Amino acid sequence: MSTDASTAVGSPRITTIIPTFRRPHLLRRAIRSVLNQTYKDLKVWVCDNASGDETRHVVASFAACDPRVSYHCHSENIGAVENINYAMRAVNTQYLSILADDDILMPEFYAHAVSAFDNYPLAGCVCTRTLVYNSITNALMHKTKSWRSGYYEVSIDNVVHMIDDHFATPGVVFKAEVTDALGSLDRFGSDHVYMTRLANAYPFVILDDSGAIFTIHASSFSRTNSGRDETGAPGPWLIDATHYVEEWLLHFTSTVLAFQQWNISDRVRLLNAMLSLAKHTVIRKCVLSALQRKNDGTMGLAMDLLRPIRMPIVARAAFFLALRMLAQKGIAADLLARFASGLVFLRSVRRRLSRVPQCDAQAIEYLESFGAGGHGASVRAC
Protein backbone atom coordinates (compact mmCIF):
# COMPACT_ATOMS: atom_id res chain seq x y z
CA MET A 1 0.00 0.00 0.00
CA SER A 2 1.45 3.35 -0.99
CA THR A 3 -0.61 6.48 -1.35
CA ASP A 4 0.08 10.15 -0.87
CA ALA A 5 -1.41 13.11 0.98
CA SER A 6 -3.85 13.86 -1.83
CA THR A 7 -5.83 10.71 -1.03
CA ALA A 8 -9.07 12.10 0.39
CA VAL A 9 -12.41 10.99 1.73
CA GLY A 10 -14.99 13.74 1.34
CA SER A 11 -13.38 17.12 1.83
CA PRO A 12 -11.05 16.90 4.83
CA ARG A 13 -9.83 20.22 6.23
CA ILE A 14 -6.91 18.85 8.26
CA THR A 15 -4.04 16.55 7.30
CA THR A 16 -2.29 14.89 10.22
CA ILE A 17 1.31 14.17 9.26
CA ILE A 18 2.88 11.32 11.22
CA PRO A 19 6.57 10.89 10.33
CA THR A 20 7.82 7.54 11.60
CA PHE A 21 10.84 5.29 11.75
CA ARG A 22 10.93 1.83 13.33
CA ARG A 23 8.49 2.48 16.17
CA PRO A 24 5.39 0.50 15.10
CA HIS A 25 4.31 -0.15 18.71
CA LEU A 26 4.15 3.60 19.41
CA LEU A 27 2.79 4.45 15.96
CA ARG A 28 -0.37 2.46 16.71
CA ARG A 29 -1.37 4.73 19.57
CA ALA A 30 -0.49 7.90 17.62
CA ILE A 31 -2.83 6.87 14.78
CA ARG A 32 -5.51 5.85 17.25
CA SER A 33 -5.35 9.24 18.93
CA VAL A 34 -6.02 10.96 15.58
CA LEU A 35 -8.89 8.66 14.64
CA ASN A 36 -10.35 9.24 18.13
CA GLN A 37 -10.81 12.95 17.36
CA THR A 38 -14.35 14.24 17.84
CA TYR A 39 -13.70 16.32 14.70
CA LYS A 40 -13.91 13.82 11.81
CA ASP A 41 -13.12 15.95 8.73
CA LEU A 42 -9.48 14.90 8.60
CA LYS A 43 -7.03 12.49 7.07
CA VAL A 44 -3.92 10.81 8.39
CA TRP A 45 -0.76 10.53 6.34
CA VAL A 46 1.95 8.28 7.73
CA CYS A 47 5.33 9.05 6.17
CA ASP A 48 7.65 6.10 6.75
CA ASN A 49 11.38 6.80 6.60
CA ALA A 50 12.26 3.38 5.15
CA SER A 51 11.69 1.45 8.38
CA GLY A 52 11.85 -1.98 6.77
CA ASP A 53 9.82 -3.55 9.57
CA GLU A 54 6.12 -4.13 10.36
CA THR A 55 5.30 -0.41 10.14
CA ARG A 56 3.66 -0.90 6.73
CA HIS A 57 1.38 -3.62 8.11
CA VAL A 58 0.43 -1.53 11.15
CA VAL A 59 -0.74 1.31 8.89
CA ALA A 60 -2.46 -1.12 6.51
CA SER A 61 -4.53 -2.54 9.38
CA PHE A 62 -5.86 0.95 10.15
CA ALA A 63 -6.40 1.84 6.49
CA ALA A 64 -8.44 -1.32 5.97
CA CYS A 65 -10.94 -0.05 8.54
CA ASP A 66 -10.72 3.68 7.89
CA PRO A 67 -10.09 5.15 4.41
CA ARG A 68 -8.87 8.40 5.96
CA VAL A 69 -5.52 6.69 6.69
CA SER A 70 -2.86 6.67 3.97
CA TYR A 71 0.79 5.72 3.80
CA HIS A 72 4.01 6.63 2.01
CA CYS A 73 7.33 4.85 2.40
CA HIS A 74 10.60 6.32 1.16
CA SER A 75 12.88 3.99 -0.75
CA GLU A 76 15.75 5.01 1.52
CA ASN A 77 16.15 6.89 4.80
CA ILE A 78 16.24 10.63 4.08
CA GLY A 79 16.70 11.76 7.69
CA ALA A 80 14.12 12.69 10.31
CA VAL A 81 13.87 16.41 9.51
CA GLU A 82 13.66 15.96 5.76
CA ASN A 83 10.96 13.33 6.26
CA ILE A 84 8.83 15.94 8.05
CA ASN A 85 9.57 18.59 5.42
CA TYR A 86 8.69 16.19 2.61
CA ALA A 87 5.31 15.52 4.20
CA MET A 88 4.62 19.22 4.86
CA ARG A 89 5.26 20.08 1.22
CA ALA A 90 2.77 17.44 0.05
CA VAL A 91 -0.20 18.63 2.13
CA ASN A 92 -3.12 20.05 0.13
CA THR A 93 -5.74 20.55 2.84
CA GLN A 94 -6.58 23.85 4.53
CA TYR A 95 -4.80 22.95 7.76
CA LEU A 96 -2.06 20.59 8.87
CA SER A 97 -0.84 19.04 12.09
CA ILE A 98 2.52 17.38 12.77
CA LEU A 99 2.32 14.45 15.16
CA ALA A 100 5.43 12.47 16.07
CA ASP A 101 4.90 8.72 16.11
CA ASP A 102 5.45 8.62 19.87
CA ASP A 103 3.03 11.44 20.81
CA ILE A 104 -0.74 11.51 21.41
CA LEU A 105 -3.52 13.96 20.56
CA MET A 106 -6.29 14.74 23.03
CA PRO A 107 -9.75 13.86 21.61
CA GLU A 108 -11.14 17.41 21.17
CA PHE A 109 -7.94 19.02 19.91
CA TYR A 110 -9.01 19.47 16.27
CA ALA A 111 -12.59 20.45 17.12
CA HIS A 112 -11.37 23.31 19.29
CA ALA A 113 -8.68 24.34 16.80
CA VAL A 114 -11.02 24.47 13.79
CA SER A 115 -13.55 26.46 15.82
CA ALA A 116 -10.79 28.94 16.69
CA PHE A 117 -9.79 29.27 13.02
CA ASP A 118 -13.42 29.92 12.12
CA ASN A 119 -13.56 32.67 14.75
CA TYR A 120 -10.16 34.15 13.84
CA PRO A 121 -9.67 33.61 10.09
CA LEU A 122 -6.45 35.66 9.96
CA ALA A 123 -4.65 33.41 12.45
CA GLY A 124 -1.67 31.52 11.07
CA CYS A 125 -1.97 28.76 13.67
CA VAL A 126 -3.88 27.68 16.74
CA CYS A 127 -1.78 26.68 19.75
CA THR A 128 -2.93 24.54 22.66
CA ARG A 129 -1.23 23.53 25.87
CA THR A 130 1.05 20.55 25.45
CA LEU A 131 1.39 18.11 28.31
CA VAL A 132 4.74 16.35 28.68
CA TYR A 133 4.58 12.72 29.77
CA ASN A 134 7.86 11.35 31.08
CA SER A 135 7.58 7.58 30.73
CA ILE A 136 10.78 7.15 32.75
CA THR A 137 9.31 8.71 35.91
CA ASN A 138 5.62 8.27 34.96
CA ALA A 139 5.11 12.00 35.50
CA LEU A 140 2.86 14.42 33.60
CA MET A 141 4.07 18.03 33.32
CA HIS A 142 2.91 21.22 31.62
CA LYS A 143 4.48 23.38 28.92
CA THR A 144 3.77 27.02 28.01
CA LYS A 145 2.27 27.99 31.37
CA SER A 146 3.26 31.62 30.86
CA TRP A 147 0.84 32.27 27.98
CA ARG A 148 -2.79 33.29 28.41
CA SER A 149 -5.51 32.22 26.01
CA GLY A 150 -6.53 34.68 23.31
CA TYR A 151 -5.76 36.12 19.88
CA TYR A 152 -2.24 37.50 19.41
CA GLU A 153 -1.30 39.98 16.71
CA VAL A 154 2.27 40.26 15.43
CA SER A 155 4.26 42.29 17.95
CA ILE A 156 7.75 42.42 19.39
CA ASP A 157 6.32 41.37 22.77
CA ASN A 158 4.90 38.17 21.31
CA VAL A 159 8.09 37.32 19.42
CA VAL A 160 10.17 37.75 22.58
CA HIS A 161 7.63 35.71 24.55
CA MET A 162 7.80 32.90 21.97
CA ILE A 163 11.60 32.85 22.27
CA ASP A 164 11.21 32.52 26.02
CA ASP A 165 8.39 29.95 26.02
CA HIS A 166 7.54 28.33 22.70
CA PHE A 167 4.70 25.98 21.76
CA ALA A 168 5.58 22.43 20.76
CA THR A 169 4.30 21.42 17.32
CA PRO A 170 2.21 18.40 18.45
CA GLY A 171 -0.16 20.87 20.12
CA VAL A 172 -0.36 23.26 17.15
CA VAL A 173 -2.61 23.23 14.07
CA PHE A 174 -1.12 25.25 11.21
CA LYS A 175 -2.79 26.96 8.31
CA ALA A 176 -1.23 25.24 5.29
CA GLU A 177 -0.73 28.47 3.36
CA VAL A 178 1.33 29.76 6.30
CA THR A 179 3.64 26.74 6.38
CA ASP A 180 4.00 27.07 2.60
CA ALA A 181 5.11 30.67 3.06
CA LEU A 182 7.43 29.95 5.99
CA GLY A 183 8.99 27.00 4.21
CA SER A 184 10.71 23.96 5.68
CA LEU A 185 11.95 23.27 9.17
CA ASP A 186 15.61 24.12 9.63
CA ARG A 187 18.33 21.48 9.64
CA PHE A 188 17.91 21.07 13.40
CA GLY A 189 14.19 20.38 13.03
CA SER A 190 13.61 23.03 15.69
CA ASP A 191 9.98 23.83 16.48
CA HIS A 192 11.36 26.58 18.73
CA VAL A 193 12.82 28.43 15.75
CA TYR A 194 9.80 27.67 13.56
CA MET A 195 7.25 28.98 16.06
CA THR A 196 9.34 32.13 16.60
CA ARG A 197 9.43 32.76 12.86
CA LEU A 198 5.66 32.26 12.71
CA ALA A 199 5.04 34.69 15.60
CA ASN A 200 7.18 37.23 13.76
CA ALA A 201 5.02 37.06 10.63
CA TYR A 202 1.47 35.93 11.49
CA PRO A 203 -1.17 36.34 14.21
CA PHE A 204 -1.96 33.23 16.23
CA VAL A 205 -4.53 31.94 18.70
CA ILE A 206 -3.84 30.29 22.06
CA LEU A 207 -6.40 28.03 23.71
CA ASP A 208 -6.43 26.90 27.32
CA ASP A 209 -7.20 23.34 26.23
CA SER A 210 -4.60 20.59 26.44
CA GLY A 211 -4.28 19.51 22.82
CA ALA A 212 -1.47 16.98 22.80
CA ILE A 213 0.73 14.84 24.99
CA PHE A 214 4.44 14.94 24.18
CA THR A 215 6.12 11.72 25.30
CA ILE A 216 9.66 11.41 26.66
CA HIS A 217 11.12 7.92 26.67
CA ALA A 218 14.41 6.11 26.29
CA SER A 219 14.33 6.18 22.47
CA SER A 220 13.15 9.77 21.98
CA PHE A 221 14.64 11.32 18.84
CA SER A 222 17.26 13.59 20.45
CA ARG A 223 17.92 11.31 23.42
CA THR A 224 18.30 7.88 21.93
CA ASN A 225 20.15 5.46 24.17
CA SER A 226 22.38 4.46 21.29
CA GLY A 227 23.27 8.07 20.61
CA ARG A 228 22.54 7.52 16.94
CA ASP A 229 20.08 9.16 14.59
CA GLU A 230 17.77 7.48 12.11
CA THR A 231 20.51 7.02 9.51
CA GLY A 232 22.69 5.14 12.01
CA ALA A 233 25.21 7.96 12.32
CA PRO A 234 26.31 9.11 15.78
CA GLY A 235 23.70 11.50 17.16
CA PRO A 236 24.66 15.12 17.88
CA TRP A 237 24.35 14.69 21.66
CA LEU A 238 26.81 11.80 21.60
CA ILE A 239 29.32 13.50 19.30
CA ASP A 240 29.62 16.79 21.18
CA ALA A 241 26.73 18.25 23.13
CA THR A 242 28.44 21.58 23.60
CA HIS A 243 29.22 22.05 19.91
CA TYR A 244 25.70 21.05 18.83
CA VAL A 245 23.96 23.43 21.24
CA GLU A 246 26.27 26.28 20.26
CA GLU A 247 25.57 25.66 16.58
CA TRP A 248 21.82 25.69 17.24
CA LEU A 249 22.04 28.90 19.28
CA LEU A 250 24.08 30.61 16.57
CA HIS A 251 21.56 29.56 13.94
CA PHE A 252 18.60 30.68 16.07
CA THR A 253 20.21 34.04 16.86
CA SER A 254 21.06 34.78 13.22
CA THR A 255 17.46 33.87 12.27
CA VAL A 256 16.00 36.25 14.86
CA LEU A 257 18.35 39.12 14.04
CA ALA A 258 17.38 38.80 10.37
CA PHE A 259 13.80 39.87 11.18
CA GLN A 260 13.54 43.09 9.19
CA GLN A 261 10.56 45.01 10.53
CA TRP A 262 11.80 45.92 14.01
CA ASN A 263 13.61 49.10 15.04
CA ILE A 264 16.90 49.27 16.93
CA SER A 265 15.39 49.10 20.42
CA ASP A 266 13.26 46.11 19.41
CA ARG A 267 16.30 44.35 17.99
CA VAL A 268 18.07 44.90 21.29
CA ARG A 269 15.13 43.19 23.02
CA LEU A 270 15.42 40.26 20.62
CA LEU A 271 19.13 39.98 21.29
CA ASN A 272 18.57 40.08 25.06
CA ALA A 273 15.95 37.34 24.74
CA MET A 274 18.44 35.20 22.86
CA LEU A 275 21.15 35.89 25.46
CA SER A 276 18.76 34.79 28.20
CA LEU A 277 17.91 31.63 26.27
CA ALA A 278 21.60 30.94 25.70
CA LYS A 279 22.34 31.32 29.42
CA HIS A 280 19.84 28.64 30.39
CA THR A 281 20.71 26.42 27.44
CA VAL A 282 24.42 26.54 28.29
CA ILE A 283 23.60 25.39 31.81
CA ARG A 284 21.59 22.43 30.55
CA LYS A 285 24.30 21.47 28.10
CA CYS A 286 26.67 20.97 31.04
CA VAL A 287 24.46 18.09 32.13
CA LEU A 288 24.52 16.62 28.65
CA SER A 289 28.29 16.96 28.43
CA ALA A 290 28.73 15.38 31.84
CA LEU A 291 26.44 12.45 31.13
CA GLN A 292 27.12 11.66 27.50
CA ARG A 293 29.73 9.12 28.62
CA LYS A 294 26.94 7.36 30.54
CA ASN A 295 24.94 5.76 27.78
CA ASP A 296 22.17 4.47 30.06
CA GLY A 297 19.23 6.78 29.47
CA THR A 298 20.27 9.17 32.25
CA MET A 299 20.76 12.07 29.85
CA GLY A 300 17.09 12.49 29.08
CA LEU A 301 16.20 12.10 32.74
CA ALA A 302 18.62 14.89 33.68
CA MET A 303 17.10 17.29 31.18
CA ASP A 304 13.55 16.60 32.31
CA LEU A 305 14.21 16.69 36.04
CA LEU A 306 16.36 19.81 36.05
CA ARG A 307 14.26 21.94 33.71
CA PRO A 308 11.54 22.89 36.23
CA ILE A 309 13.87 23.55 39.19
CA ARG A 310 14.18 27.19 40.13
CA MET A 311 17.41 28.34 41.72
CA PRO A 312 19.83 31.25 41.28
CA ILE A 313 21.87 31.05 38.11
CA VAL A 314 25.17 30.87 40.03
CA ALA A 315 23.92 28.00 42.21
CA ARG A 316 22.65 26.19 39.15
CA ALA A 317 25.98 26.56 37.35
CA ALA A 318 27.88 25.40 40.46
CA PHE A 319 25.67 22.32 40.75
CA PHE A 320 26.26 21.34 37.13
CA LEU A 321 29.98 21.93 37.32
CA ALA A 322 30.12 19.64 40.35
CA LEU A 323 28.09 17.06 38.45
CA ARG A 324 30.49 17.25 35.51
CA MET A 325 33.50 16.73 37.80
CA LEU A 326 31.81 13.71 39.36
CA ALA A 327 31.04 12.37 35.88
CA GLN A 328 34.76 12.19 35.20
CA LYS A 329 34.99 9.78 38.13
CA GLY A 330 32.13 7.72 36.76
CA ILE A 331 29.62 8.41 39.54
CA ALA A 332 27.44 11.15 38.02
CA ALA A 333 24.70 8.76 37.03
CA ASP A 334 24.38 7.45 40.59
CA LEU A 335 24.32 11.00 41.97
CA LEU A 336 21.62 11.99 39.49
CA ALA A 337 19.55 8.94 40.41
CA ARG A 338 19.70 9.93 44.09
CA PHE A 339 18.82 13.51 43.18
CA ALA A 340 15.90 12.28 41.05
CA SER A 341 14.58 10.14 43.91
CA GLY A 342 14.63 13.14 46.23
CA LEU A 343 12.93 15.35 43.66
CA VAL A 344 10.20 12.78 43.01
CA PHE A 345 9.60 12.57 46.77
CA LEU A 346 9.28 16.37 47.07
CA ARG A 347 6.88 16.44 44.15
CA SER A 348 4.77 13.70 45.73
CA VAL A 349 4.49 15.80 48.90
CA ARG A 350 3.45 18.82 46.87
CA ARG A 351 0.84 16.74 45.04
CA ARG A 352 -0.66 15.68 48.38
CA LEU A 353 -1.03 19.33 49.33
CA SER A 354 -2.64 20.45 46.08
CA ARG A 355 -5.58 19.34 44.00
CA VAL A 356 -4.86 17.79 40.60
CA PRO A 357 -6.33 20.09 37.90
CA GLN A 358 -9.26 18.65 35.98
CA CYS A 359 -7.35 18.81 32.68
CA ASP A 360 -4.58 16.72 34.26
CA ALA A 361 -7.09 14.18 35.52
CA GLN A 362 -8.60 13.85 32.03
CA ALA A 363 -5.18 13.58 30.41
CA ILE A 364 -4.04 10.96 32.91
CA GLU A 365 -7.16 8.90 32.28
CA TYR A 366 -6.66 9.20 28.52
CA LEU A 367 -2.98 8.28 28.74
CA GLU A 368 -3.73 5.21 30.79
CA SER A 369 -6.30 4.13 28.20
CA PHE A 370 -3.33 3.79 25.81
CA GLY A 371 -1.40 1.68 28.29
CA ALA A 372 0.84 4.46 29.63
CA GLY A 373 2.10 3.96 33.14
CA GLY A 374 3.19 0.41 32.44
CA HIS A 375 4.09 -2.30 34.97
CA GLY A 376 1.01 -1.42 36.99
CA ALA A 377 2.17 2.13 37.80
CA SER A 378 -0.17 5.09 37.52
CA VAL A 379 0.67 8.30 35.70
CA ARG A 380 1.34 11.15 38.11
CA ALA A 381 0.60 14.86 37.69
CA CYS A 382 3.47 17.19 38.56
C-alpha positions as CSV (number, residue, x, y, z in Angstrom):
1,M,0.0,0.0,0.0
2,S,1.4,3.4,-1.0
3,T,-0.6,6.5,-1.3
4,D,0.1,10.2,-0.9
5,A,-1.4,13.1,1.0
6,S,-3.8,13.9,-1.8
7,T,-5.8,10.7,-1.0
8,A,-9.1,12.1,0.4
9,V,-12.4,11.0,1.7
10,G,-15.0,13.7,1.3
11,S,-13.4,17.1,1.8
12,P,-11.0,16.9,4.8
13,R,-9.8,20.2,6.2
14,I,-6.9,18.8,8.3
15,T,-4.0,16.5,7.3
16,T,-2.3,14.9,10.2
17,I,1.3,14.2,9.3
18,I,2.9,11.3,11.2
19,P,6.6,10.9,10.3
20,T,7.8,7.5,11.6
21,F,10.8,5.3,11.8
22,R,10.9,1.8,13.3
23,R,8.5,2.5,16.2
24,P,5.4,0.5,15.1
25,H,4.3,-0.2,18.7
26,L,4.2,3.6,19.4
27,L,2.8,4.5,16.0
28,R,-0.4,2.5,16.7
29,R,-1.4,4.7,19.6
30,A,-0.5,7.9,17.6
31,I,-2.8,6.9,14.8
32,R,-5.5,5.8,17.3
33,S,-5.4,9.2,18.9
34,V,-6.0,11.0,15.6
35,L,-8.9,8.7,14.6
36,N,-10.3,9.2,18.1
37,Q,-10.8,12.9,17.4
38,T,-14.3,14.2,17.8
39,Y,-13.7,16.3,14.7
40,K,-13.9,13.8,11.8
41,D,-13.1,15.9,8.7
42,L,-9.5,14.9,8.6
43,K,-7.0,12.5,7.1
44,V,-3.9,10.8,8.4
45,W,-0.8,10.5,6.3
46,V,2.0,8.3,7.7
47,C,5.3,9.1,6.2
48,D,7.7,6.1,6.7
49,N,11.4,6.8,6.6
50,A,12.3,3.4,5.1
51,S,11.7,1.5,8.4
52,G,11.9,-2.0,6.8
53,D,9.8,-3.6,9.6
54,E,6.1,-4.1,10.4
55,T,5.3,-0.4,10.1
56,R,3.7,-0.9,6.7
57,H,1.4,-3.6,8.1
58,V,0.4,-1.5,11.1
59,V,-0.7,1.3,8.9
60,A,-2.5,-1.1,6.5
61,S,-4.5,-2.5,9.4
62,F,-5.9,1.0,10.2
63,A,-6.4,1.8,6.5
64,A,-8.4,-1.3,6.0
65,C,-10.9,0.0,8.5
66,D,-10.7,3.7,7.9
67,P,-10.1,5.1,4.4
68,R,-8.9,8.4,6.0
69,V,-5.5,6.7,6.7
70,S,-2.9,6.7,4.0
71,Y,0.8,5.7,3.8
72,H,4.0,6.6,2.0
73,C,7.3,4.8,2.4
74,H,10.6,6.3,1.2
75,S,12.9,4.0,-0.8
76,E,15.7,5.0,1.5
77,N,16.2,6.9,4.8
78,I,16.2,10.6,4.1
79,G,16.7,11.8,7.7
80,A,14.1,12.7,10.3
81,V,13.9,16.4,9.5
82,E,13.7,16.0,5.8
83,N,11.0,13.3,6.3
84,I,8.8,15.9,8.0
85,N,9.6,18.6,5.4
86,Y,8.7,16.2,2.6
87,A,5.3,15.5,4.2
88,M,4.6,19.2,4.9
89,R,5.3,20.1,1.2
90,A,2.8,17.4,0.0
91,V,-0.2,18.6,2.1
92,N,-3.1,20.1,0.1
93,T,-5.7,20.6,2.8
94,Q,-6.6,23.9,4.5
95,Y,-4.8,22.9,7.8
96,L,-2.1,20.6,8.9
97,S,-0.8,19.0,12.1
98,I,2.5,17.4,12.8
99,L,2.3,14.5,15.2
100,A,5.4,12.5,16.1
101,D,4.9,8.7,16.1
102,D,5.5,8.6,19.9
103,D,3.0,11.4,20.8
104,I,-0.7,11.5,21.4
105,L,-3.5,14.0,20.6
106,M,-6.3,14.7,23.0
107,P,-9.8,13.9,21.6
108,E,-11.1,17.4,21.2
109,F,-7.9,19.0,19.9
110,Y,-9.0,19.5,16.3
111,A,-12.6,20.5,17.1
112,H,-11.4,23.3,19.3
113,A,-8.7,24.3,16.8
114,V,-11.0,24.5,13.8
115,S,-13.5,26.5,15.8
116,A,-10.8,28.9,16.7
117,F,-9.8,29.3,13.0
118,D,-13.4,29.9,12.1
119,N,-13.6,32.7,14.8
120,Y,-10.2,34.1,13.8
121,P,-9.7,33.6,10.1
122,L,-6.5,35.7,10.0
123,A,-4.7,33.4,12.5
124,G,-1.7,31.5,11.1
125,C,-2.0,28.8,13.7
126,V,-3.9,27.7,16.7
127,C,-1.8,26.7,19.8
128,T,-2.9,24.5,22.7
129,R,-1.2,23.5,25.9
130,T,1.1,20.6,25.5
131,L,1.4,18.1,28.3
132,V,4.7,16.4,28.7
133,Y,4.6,12.7,29.8
134,N,7.9,11.3,31.1
135,S,7.6,7.6,30.7
136,I,10.8,7.2,32.8
137,T,9.3,8.7,35.9
138,N,5.6,8.3,35.0
139,A,5.1,12.0,35.5
140,L,2.9,14.4,33.6
141,M,4.1,18.0,33.3
142,H,2.9,21.2,31.6
143,K,4.5,23.4,28.9
144,T,3.8,27.0,28.0
145,K,2.3,28.0,31.4
146,S,3.3,31.6,30.9
147,W,0.8,32.3,28.0
148,R,-2.8,33.3,28.4
149,S,-5.5,32.2,26.0
150,G,-6.5,34.7,23.3
151,Y,-5.8,36.1,19.9
152,Y,-2.2,37.5,19.4
153,E,-1.3,40.0,16.7
154,V,2.3,40.3,15.4
155,S,4.3,42.3,18.0
156,I,7.8,42.4,19.4
157,D,6.3,41.4,22.8
158,N,4.9,38.2,21.3
159,V,8.1,37.3,19.4
160,V,10.2,37.8,22.6
161,H,7.6,35.7,24.5
162,M,7.8,32.9,22.0
163,I,11.6,32.8,22.3
164,D,11.2,32.5,26.0
165,D,8.4,29.9,26.0
166,H,7.5,28.3,22.7
167,F,4.7,26.0,21.8
168,A,5.6,22.4,20.8
169,T,4.3,21.4,17.3
170,P,2.2,18.4,18.5
171,G,-0.2,20.9,20.1
172,V,-0.4,23.3,17.2
173,V,-2.6,23.2,14.1
174,F,-1.1,25.3,11.2
175,K,-2.8,27.0,8.3
176,A,-1.2,25.2,5.3
177,E,-0.7,28.5,3.4
178,V,1.3,29.8,6.3
179,T,3.6,26.7,6.4
180,D,4.0,27.1,2.6
181,A,5.1,30.7,3.1
182,L,7.4,29.9,6.0
183,G,9.0,27.0,4.2
184,S,10.7,24.0,5.7
185,L,11.9,23.3,9.2
186,D,15.6,24.1,9.6
187,R,18.3,21.5,9.6
188,F,17.9,21.1,13.4
189,G,14.2,20.4,13.0
190,S,13.6,23.0,15.7
191,D,10.0,23.8,16.5
192,H,11.4,26.6,18.7
193,V,12.8,28.4,15.7
194,Y,9.8,27.7,13.6
195,M,7.2,29.0,16.1
196,T,9.3,32.1,16.6
197,R,9.4,32.8,12.9
198,L,5.7,32.3,12.7
199,A,5.0,34.7,15.6
200,N,7.2,37.2,13.8
201,A,5.0,37.1,10.6
202,Y,1.5,35.9,11.5
203,P,-1.2,36.3,14.2
204,F,-2.0,33.2,16.2
205,V,-4.5,31.9,18.7
206,I,-3.8,30.3,22.1
207,L,-6.4,28.0,23.7
208,D,-6.4,26.9,27.3
209,D,-7.2,23.3,26.2
210,S,-4.6,20.6,26.4
211,G,-4.3,19.5,22.8
212,A,-1.5,17.0,22.8
213,I,0.7,14.8,25.0
214,F,4.4,14.9,24.2
215,T,6.1,11.7,25.3
216,I,9.7,11.4,26.7
217,H,11.1,7.9,26.7
218,A,14.4,6.1,26.3
219,S,14.3,6.2,22.5
220,S,13.2,9.8,22.0
221,F,14.6,11.3,18.8
222,S,17.3,13.6,20.4
223,R,17.9,11.3,23.4
224,T,18.3,7.9,21.9
225,N,20.2,5.5,24.2
226,S,22.4,4.5,21.3
227,G,23.3,8.1,20.6
228,R,22.5,7.5,16.9
229,D,20.1,9.2,14.6
230,E,17.8,7.5,12.1
231,T,20.5,7.0,9.5
232,G,22.7,5.1,12.0
233,A,25.2,8.0,12.3
234,P,26.3,9.1,15.8
235,G,23.7,11.5,17.2
236,P,24.7,15.1,17.9
237,W,24.3,14.7,21.7
238,L,26.8,11.8,21.6
239,I,29.3,13.5,19.3
240,D,29.6,16.8,21.2
241,A,26.7,18.2,23.1
242,T,28.4,21.6,23.6
243,H,29.2,22.1,19.9
244,Y,25.7,21.1,18.8
245,V,24.0,23.4,21.2
246,E,26.3,26.3,20.3
247,E,25.6,25.7,16.6
248,W,21.8,25.7,17.2
249,L,22.0,28.9,19.3
250,L,24.1,30.6,16.6
251,H,21.6,29.6,13.9
252,F,18.6,30.7,16.1
253,T,20.2,34.0,16.9
254,S,21.1,34.8,13.2
255,T,17.5,33.9,12.3
256,V,16.0,36.3,14.9
257,L,18.4,39.1,14.0
258,A,17.4,38.8,10.4
259,F,13.8,39.9,11.2
260,Q,13.5,43.1,9.2
261,Q,10.6,45.0,10.5
262,W,11.8,45.9,14.0
263,N,13.6,49.1,15.0
264,I,16.9,49.3,16.9
265,S,15.4,49.1,20.4
266,D,13.3,46.1,19.4
267,R,16.3,44.4,18.0
268,V,18.1,44.9,21.3
269,R,15.1,43.2,23.0
270,L,15.4,40.3,20.6
271,L,19.1,40.0,21.3
272,N,18.6,40.1,25.1
273,A,16.0,37.3,24.7
274,M,18.4,35.2,22.9
275,L,21.1,35.9,25.5
276,S,18.8,34.8,28.2
277,L,17.9,31.6,26.3
278,A,21.6,30.9,25.7
279,K,22.3,31.3,29.4
280,H,19.8,28.6,30.4
281,T,20.7,26.4,27.4
282,V,24.4,26.5,28.3
283,I,23.6,25.4,31.8
284,R,21.6,22.4,30.5
285,K,24.3,21.5,28.1
286,C,26.7,21.0,31.0
287,V,24.5,18.1,32.1
288,L,24.5,16.6,28.7
289,S,28.3,17.0,28.4
290,A,28.7,15.4,31.8
291,L,26.4,12.5,31.1
292,Q,27.1,11.7,27.5
293,R,29.7,9.1,28.6
294,K,26.9,7.4,30.5
295,N,24.9,5.8,27.8
296,D,22.2,4.5,30.1
297,G,19.2,6.8,29.5
298,T,20.3,9.2,32.3
299,M,20.8,12.1,29.8
300,G,17.1,12.5,29.1
301,L,16.2,12.1,32.7
302,A,18.6,14.9,33.7
303,M,17.1,17.3,31.2
304,D,13.6,16.6,32.3
305,L,14.2,16.7,36.0
306,L,16.4,19.8,36.0
307,R,14.3,21.9,33.7
308,P,11.5,22.9,36.2
309,I,13.9,23.5,39.2
310,R,14.2,27.2,40.1
311,M,17.4,28.3,41.7
312,P,19.8,31.3,41.3
313,I,21.9,31.0,38.1
314,V,25.2,30.9,40.0
315,A,23.9,28.0,42.2
316,R,22.7,26.2,39.1
317,A,26.0,26.6,37.4
318,A,27.9,25.4,40.5
319,F,25.7,22.3,40.7
320,F,26.3,21.3,37.1
321,L,30.0,21.9,37.3
322,A,30.1,19.6,40.3
323,L,28.1,17.1,38.4
324,R,30.5,17.2,35.5
325,M,33.5,16.7,37.8
326,L,31.8,13.7,39.4
327,A,31.0,12.4,35.9
328,Q,34.8,12.2,35.2
329,K,35.0,9.8,38.1
330,G,32.1,7.7,36.8
331,I,29.6,8.4,39.5
332,A,27.4,11.2,38.0
333,A,24.7,8.8,37.0
334,D,24.4,7.5,40.6
335,L,24.3,11.0,42.0
336,L,21.6,12.0,39.5
337,A,19.6,8.9,40.4
338,R,19.7,9.9,44.1
339,F,18.8,13.5,43.2
340,A,15.9,12.3,41.0
341,S,14.6,10.1,43.9
342,G,14.6,13.1,46.2
343,L,12.9,15.4,43.7
344,V,10.2,12.8,43.0
345,F,9.6,12.6,46.8
346,L,9.3,16.4,47.1
347,R,6.9,16.4,44.2
348,S,4.8,13.7,45.7
349,V,4.5,15.8,48.9
350,R,3.5,18.8,46.9
351,R,0.8,16.7,45.0
352,R,-0.7,15.7,48.4
353,L,-1.0,19.3,49.3
354,S,-2.6,20.5,46.1
355,R,-5.6,19.3,44.0
356,V,-4.9,17.8,40.6
357,P,-6.3,20.1,37.9
358,Q,-9.3,18.6,36.0
359,C,-7.3,18.8,32.7
360,D,-4.6,16.7,34.3
361,A,-7.1,14.2,35.5
362,Q,-8.6,13.8,32.0
363,A,-5.2,13.6,30.4
364,I,-4.0,11.0,32.9
365,E,-7.2,8.9,32.3
366,Y,-6.7,9.2,28.5
367,L,-3.0,8.3,28.7
368,E,-3.7,5.2,30.8
369,S,-6.3,4.1,28.2
370,F,-3.3,3.8,25.8
371,G,-1.4,1.7,28.3
372,A,0.8,4.5,29.6
373,G,2.1,4.0,33.1
374,G,3.2,0.4,32.4
375,H,4.1,-2.3,35.0
376,G,1.0,-1.4,37.0
377,A,2.2,2.1,37.8
378,S,-0.2,5.1,37.5
379,V,0.7,8.3,35.7
380,R,1.3,11.1,38.1
381,A,0.6,14.9,37.7
382,C,3.5,17.2,38.6
